[in-house]
Amino acid sequence: MKGGTLNGWGTDEKTVIVILGHRTVYQRQQIRRVYEEIFQEDLVKRLESEIKGDFEKAVYRWILEPADRDAVLANVAIKNGKNYNVIVEIATILSPEELLAVRRAYLNRYKHSLEEDVAAHTSGHLRQLLVGLVTSYRYVGDEINPKLAQTEAEILHDAVKEKKGSYEETIRVLTTRSRTQLVATFNCYREIHGTSISKKLVDEGSDEFQRALYTAIRGIKDPIKYYEKVVRNAIKKVGTDEDALTRVVVSRAEKDLKIISEVYYKRNSVLLEHAIAKETSGDYKKFLLTLLGKED
């Protein structure tokens, strides 16, 4: 850094926020490409050396292309262990084409397939579920089979609620059926049993597999409500879960963050930007608020 600038265009953090925070994914990639042509240096690496902490992590993830970003998030989750919910989130909420792009980006970046690394770090039912989810390529149309929905609602009930069915069958249903078919199955479940399938699915004694199962069902059933809960839990957690908060704001900013914000307000009677402003600080806070479209 020379004289407080980043090779001439300001690493005073305000400049980074103003420039990058208001650019589309295409514009961000163009900035990165032109910067490298001019300075013979990767802008991402330069930024990593100039800014730190949660702000650096948020900017780094924002500047990456979406598929590459999700590949990084998946790899961090695998390396750290214990947070396989991120893998489930990526595999269940992205479209089949988006998931395929993430798998390509992962392979390109890490020289291993995503499913290979997932399988190497997990075992048993958890491995079967995660590998099945990340390798699925679901039908995206509106056609459903009502009779199948009823049959598979009972398969899920026996395995998930009664603990007497086959988890293999549950994994098969959740990793092969289309989102539309699965939502029909979940609706059948509610009609038959008078409660949501995810209700009381996890508790203090739940293992990693049960938590991953819960995330898969929630992500497939209603991604917006799922993300609202991730943000809510991140904010209300003692010390704030910056990783989860950053992940949702950055990855959904160009998709459905506005709708997530609306659902957050209806659920909590507090504007999301106010909650974030209260629980974060400094440049990290300013950057998240910029992505929310709310200048500090």
Residue pairs with C-beta under 8 A, 6 or more apart in sequence:
1 11
1 50
4 10
4 11
4 12
5 11
5 12
6 16
6 46
6 47
6 50
7 35
7 39
7 41
7 46
9 15
9 19
10 16
11 47
11 50
11 51
13 51
13 55
13 283
13 286
14 283
14 286
16 47
16 51
16 59
16 283
17 283
17 286
17 287
17 290
18 290
19 31
20 28
20 31
20 59
20 62
20 63
21 62
21 287
21 290
21 291
22 290
23 31
24 254
25 65
25 66
25 254
28 62
28 63
29 65
31 43
32 42
32 43
32 44
32 63
35 41
35 43
35 46
36 42
36 43
39 46
43 63
44 60
44 63
44 64
47 56
47 59
47 60
47 63
48 56
48 60
51 59
51 283
53 284
54 242
54 246
54 280
54 284
55 282
55 283
55 284
55 287
57 242
57 243
57 246
58 246
58 249
58 250
58 284
58 287
58 288
59 287
61 69
61 72
61 73
61 246
61 247
61 250
61 251
62 250
62 253
62 287
62 291
64 72
65 105
66 98
66 101
66 251
66 254
67 98
67 101
67 102
67 104
67 105
68 105
68 109
69 250
69 251
70 90
70 94
70 102
70 105
70 251
71 102
71 105
71 106
71 109
71 110
71 114
72 109
73 86
73 90
73 247
73 251
74 86
74 87
74 90
74 102
74 106
74 114
75 106
75 109
75 110
75 117
76 86
77 83
77 84
77 85
77 86
77 87
78 87
78 117
78 118
78 121
81 121
82 208
84 122
84 126
84 130
84 208
84 211
84 212
85 211
85 212
85 215
86 247
87 118
87 130
87 133
87 134
87 212
88 129
88 130
88 133
88 212
88 215
88 216
88 219
89 215
89 219
89 226
89 230
90 99
90 102
90 134
91 99
91 130
91 133
91 134
91 136
91 216
92 133
92 215
92 216
92 219
92 220
93 219
93 220
93 223
93 226
94 102
95 140
96 136
96 137
96 138
96 140
99 134
99 136
99 137
100 137
102 114
103 113
103 114
103 115
103 134
106 112
106 113
106 114
106 117
107 113
107 114
110 117
114 134
115 131
115 134
115 135
118 127
118 130
118 131
118 134
119 127
119 130
119 131
122 130
124 209
125 167
125 168
125 171
125 209
126 207
126 208
126 209
126 212
128 167
128 168
128 171
129 171
129 174
129 175
129 209
129 212
129 213
129 216
130 212
132 171
132 172
132 174
132 175
132 176
133 174
133 175
133 216
136 175
136 176
138 176
138 177
138 178
138 179
139 178
139 180
139 181
140 178
140 179
141 178
141 180
142 180
143 180
144 178
144 180
144 181
144 184
145 181
145 184
146 184
146 188
148 181
148 185
149 181
149 184
149 185
149 187
149 188
150 188
150 192
152 173
152 177
152 185
153 185
153 186
153 188
153 189
153 192
153 197
154 192
155 165
155 166
155 169
155 170
155 173
156 165
156 170
156 173
156 185
156 189
156 197
157 165
157 189
157 192
157 193
157 197
158 164
158 165
158 166
159 165
159 166
159 167
159 169
159 170
160 170
160 197
160 201
160 213
161 193
161 197
167 209
170 213
173 182
173 185
174 182
174 213
174 216
174 217
174 220
177 185
179 220
182 220
182 221
183 220
183 221
186 196
186 197
186 217
186 220
186 221
189 196
189 197
190 196
190 197
197 217
198 214
198 217
198 218
198 221
201 210
201 213
201 214
201 217
202 210
202 211
202 214
206 214
215 226
218 225
218 226
218 229
219 226
223 256
224 256
224 259
224 260
224 263
225 263
227 248
227 252
227 256
227 260
228 260
228 263
228 264
228 267
230 244
230 247
230 248
231 244
231 245
231 248
231 249
231 260
231 264
231 272
232 264
232 267
232 268
233 241
233 244
234 240
234 241
234 242
234 244
234 245
234 248
235 245
235 275
235 276
235 279
240 279
240 280
242 280
242 284
245 276
245 280
245 288
246 288
248 257
248 260
249 257
249 276
249 288
249 291
249 292
250 291
252 260
253 291
253 292
257 291
257 292
258 293
260 272
261 271
261 272
261 273
261 292
264 270
264 272
264 275
265 271
265 272
268 275
272 292
273 289
273 292
273 294
276 285
276 288
276 289
276 292
277 285
277 289
277 296
280 288
285 296
286 296
289 295
289 296
290 296
